[in-house]
Amino acid sequence: MQDKFLQFLGLTKKSGNLVEGYNKCEEILKKNKIFLIILSSDCSKNTSDKFIRYCNNCKIPYIQAYNKEDLAIPLGKSEINVLGVTSEQMSKKLLELWNQ
C-alpha cells in the first residue's frame, strides 16, 4: 500500500480514533465528537447527501474519495462506506495528507 493517506488511516484505527459505519458515525456526530468524516466515492446518494449536509451545518470537514473496498483495506474489512475520526490531531494530519 503506497498511499500515505490510507496508511495513516490504518494507524488512526489502531490508535482507537476511528469510528466505522453509518450508524456509529451518525451517533457520534450527534454528540459533536467527530473532527472529520470520510465517505467512500461509491456510497449511496442518500448516505452521501445526509453526511455532507450534516458536515456543512456543523462545519466538520469531509473527504469523499476512494471506493468502499480501497477504504476498507487498511482497516482489515471487506468494504466500508462511512468513517469518522474522533481525534482532532489525526483529522488534521489526514486532511494534510489528502491535500498533498
N, C-alpha and C positions, 0 to 999 in steps of 0.2 A: 504494500500500500504506500504509494508515493505522496499522496495528498496530505499536506500538513494539517489542513482543517480536519479531515477525517481522523487523523492520528490523535489530534488534541481532543476530538470528540470522544474517542475511546478513553483517554485519560480523565476527561470530565466524568464519565460514567464510573470509572474505578474510584474516583475521589468521593462518589456519592452525591454529586451535584447535578445529576441529570434525572429528569422525570420523563418517563416513556409512556406514550399512548394518549389517545384522545381524552378519555375520562379523567385520568390522573392530571394531565396538563390543565384541563378545564377547572378541576377542583383547586389546584394550586394557584391558578390565575385569579380565581375569585378571592383568594387570601392575600393577593398582591405580593407573592413571594417568588415571582419569576422575573428574570432580567433579560431573557432572550428566548424567543420561540423559533424553532427550526421546523419547517414544513417540507415534506417531500414534493418534488415537482409534479408527481402524478397522484397526489391525494385528491379526493373528490372536491368538486367546486363548492359544495356546501361547507365542507370542513375548512377549506381554504378561506372562503369568504368570512366565516364565523371568526376564525382566529385572527385574520388580518384586521377585521373591524374592531375586535377587542384590543388588539395591539395598538391600533391607531388611536382609539379612545383613551387608552391608559398610557400612551407614549412609551410602549415597550418595543424595542427593535425586533425585527423578524427577518429570517432568511428563508427564502423558498428556492431550494435548489436540490440537486441530486435526486435520483429516483429512490423509491422506498427500499429497494434491495441494496443500493450503494450506501444509504444511510445506516442500514442495519448491520453491515459487515463489521465495523469496529465495535459494535455493541453485542456481537455474538447472537444476533437474531436473524430470522429469515427475511423479515420486512418490517418497516416502521414508517408511519406517516407523520406523527407529531412528536416533537421533543421539546422539553422546556429546561432551561438552565437556571439553577437556583443560586448560583454564585455570581456576584457582580464582577469579580476579577476574571473569572473564567469566561463569562459572557463577553467582556471587553476583549480578551485575547482571541476568542473565536471570531468576533467581528473584525479584528485586526487581520487575522489570517485570511478571512473571507475577502477582505478588501485588497489584498495583495495581488 
